[in-house]
Amino acid sequence: MDPAIYEAGLTVAAGFFMLSFVLTIYRIVVGPNSIDRLLGLDATVSMIQCSMATYICWSLDTTVSNFMMVIALLGFISSVSVARFRKRDGA
């Protein structure tokens, strides 16, 4: 594969990640209830993982794979704990 095409594809992916980060941060800030905010945070965790995978492809450095695993575990635990102890917003 041509390195210029490879780098252009990674640049496009990074641009889409930046756009999606902005949209989910907007959802976290403006979200009308706590479930919308929780989904925004969960999406942010997923995008951080995908951004780290893109970084691995870009730099060919796999040392951040441990960071990806920690982020995945923290995102899972936080989603489960909030879903377990959540009460209705109006009550």
SEGUPA-467049 format. One record per atom (N, C-alpha, C): y, z, x. Coordinates in pm, whole numbers, padded with zeros to 5 digits, always signed. Example, Ala and Ser with C-alpha at 12.3 -4.5 7.8 and 13.67 -1.06 7.14 Angstrom:
<fitors>
-00569+00780+01319
-00450+00780+01230
-00330+00780+01320
-00225+00708+01285
-00106+00714+01367
+00003+00787+01290
</fitors>
This chain:
<fitors>
-00117+00000+00084
+00000+00000+00000
+00124+00000+00088
+00222-00074+00046
+00347-00083+00119
+00421+00051+00112
+00461+00107+00226
+00530+00237+00224
+00659+00237+00143
+00728+00125+00137
+00853+00118+00060
+00824+00133-00090
+00717+00071-00137
+00680+00082-00278
+00635+00224-00308
+00559+00282-00217
+00511+00420-00234
+00629+00516-00243
+00725+00501-00154
+00841+00590-00155
+00929+00566-00277
+00940+00442-00320
+01018+00413-00441
+00953+00477-00564
+00820+00473-00572
+00751+00537-00684
+00770+00687-00684
+00765+00749-00566
+00788+00893-00557
+00933+00929-00590
+01027+00842-00554
+01167+00866-00588
+01189+00858-00738
+01126+00763-00803
+01136+00752-00949
+01074+00876-01014
+00960+00921-00964
+00896+01041-01019
+00987+01163-01002
+01050+01176-00887
+01141+01288-00863
+01261+01282-00956
+01309+01162-00984
+01420+01146-01078
+01381+01188-01219
+01262+01151-01261
+01214+01194-01393
+01195+01345-01400
+01150+01404-01291
+01138+01550-01288
+01274+01617-01302
+01375+01564-01235
+01510+01621-01247
+01560+01612-01391
+01539+01498-01456
+01581+01481-01594
+01506+01578-01686
+01377+01593-01665
+01300+01683-01750
+01336+01829-01725
+01372+01865-01601
+01419+02001-01574
+01546+02030-01653
+01638+01935-01654
+01764+01955-01727
+01736+01971-01876
+01647+01890-01931
+01617+01898-02074
+01547+02029-02111
+01457+02077-02027
+01389+02202-02061
+01480+02323-02038
+01569+02317-01941
+01665+02426-01925
+01755+02432-02047
+01793+02318-02100
+01871+02315-02224
+01791+02379-02337
+01661+02350-02347
+01578+02408-02453
+01565+02559-02435
+01558+02605-02313
+01548+02750-02290
+01678+02819-02330
+01791+02761-02296
+01920+02824-02325
+01953+02817-02474
+01930+02703-02538
+01973+02682-02676
+01864+02717-02777
+01739+02728-02734
+01626+02749-02825
+01656+02847-02937
+01630+02809-03061
+01666+02898-03172
+01579+03023-03183
+01458+03020-03131
+01375+03141-03138
+01298+03159-03006
+01223+03267-02998
+01157+03301-02873
+01041+03207-02840
+00979+03149-02940
+00869+03055-02912
+00923+02929-02843
+01040+02881-02887
+01100+02765-02819
+01131+02799-02674
+01180+02917-02651
+01209+02958-02512
+01081+02972-02430
+00976+03026-02492
+00848+03039-02422
+00791+02901-02388
+00798+02807-02480
+00750+02672-02451
+00833+02606-02342
+00964+02632-02342
+01048+02579-02235
+01011+02636-02099
+00986+02766-02095
+00945+02828-01968
+00808+02778-01922
+00718+02758-02018
+00586+02707-01983
+00595+02563-01931
+00681+02484-01994
+00703+02348-01945
+00766+02348-01807
+00856+02442-01782
+00919+02452-01650
+00816+02486-01543
+00724+02577-01575
+00618+02611-01481
+00532+02488-01451
+00499+02413-01554
+00419+02291-01533
+00494+02189-01449
+00624+02177-01472
+00702+02080-01394
+00716+02125-01248
+00723+02255-01225
+00727+02304-01087
+00598+02267-01015
+00485+02281-01085
+00357+02244-01025
+00353+02094-00995
+00397+02014-01089
+00397+01869-01067
+00495+01829-00958
+00607+01898-00950
+00703+01869-00843
+00645+01903-00706
+00571+02013-00700
+00506+02048-00574
+00398+01945-00537
+00327+01894-00636
+00228+01789-00608
+00296+01662-00558
+00411+01629-00616
+00488+01514-00568
+00537+01537-00426
+00579+01659-00397
+00621+01692-00261
+00504+01677-00163
+00385+01718-00204
+00268+01702-00119
+00243+01554-00090
+00255+01471-00193
+00237+01327-00172
+00345+01269-00082
+00466+01321-00095
+00578+01267-00018
+00568+01308+00130
+00540+01435+00156
+00544+01483+00294
+00407+01490+00361
+00300+01475+00284
+00163+01487+00333
+00138+01624+00397
+00203+01726+00340
+00192+01864+00387
+00130+01947+00274
+00010+01998+00296
-00062+02067+00189
-00045+02220+00193
+00051+02269+00269
+00068+02414+00277
+00124+02473+00148
+00184+02393+00064
+00239+02445-00062
+00135+02452-00173
+00012+02415-00144
-00090+02421-00249
-00119+02565-00291
-00105+02661-00201
-00120+02802-00239
-00008+02844-00334
+00112+02797-00309
+00225+02823-00397
+00198+02765-00536
+00138+02648-00542
+00104+02588-00671
+00006+02675-00748
-00092+02731-00679
-00190+02816-00746
-00126+02944-00798
-00038+03004-00719
+00031+03126-00763
+00118+03097-00884
+00190+02987-00883
+00274+02950-00997
+00188+02927-01121
+00073+02864-01105
-00016+02840-01220
-00066+02971-01279
-00106+03063-01194
-00154+03192-01243
-00044+03273-01310
+00074+03275-01251
+00186+03347-01312
+00226+03287-01446
+00226+03155-01453
+00259+03089-01580
+00158+03120-01688
+00031+03119-01652
-00074+03151-01749
-00063+03295-01796
-00048+03387-01703
-00041+03529-01740
+00083+03557-01824
+00195+03497-01789
+00317+03522-01867
+00306+03464-02007
+00248+03346-02022
+00233+03287-02155
+00140+03369-02242
+00030+03415-02185
-00066+03494-02262
-00005+03629-02300
+00067+03692-02209
+00123+03823-02240
+00234+03814-02344
+00317+03713-02337
+00421+03698-02438
+00360+03663-02573
+00261+03577-02575
+00195+03542-02701
+00121+03661-02760
+00071+03748-02678
-00005+03864-02726
+00086+03969-02789
+00201+03993-02731
+00287+04102-02775
+00411+04054-02851
+00415+03930-02889
+00532+03876-02958
+00538+03925-03102
+00659+03956-03147
+00683+03988-03287
+00772+03881-03345
+00776+03871-03474
+00860+03770-03538
+01008+03793-03503
+01083+03684-03493
+01223+03695-03456
+01306+03763-03564
+01276+03738-03690
+01355+03794-03799
+01318+03937-03833
+01204+03985-03787
+01155+04118-03828
+01191+04225-03728
</fitors>
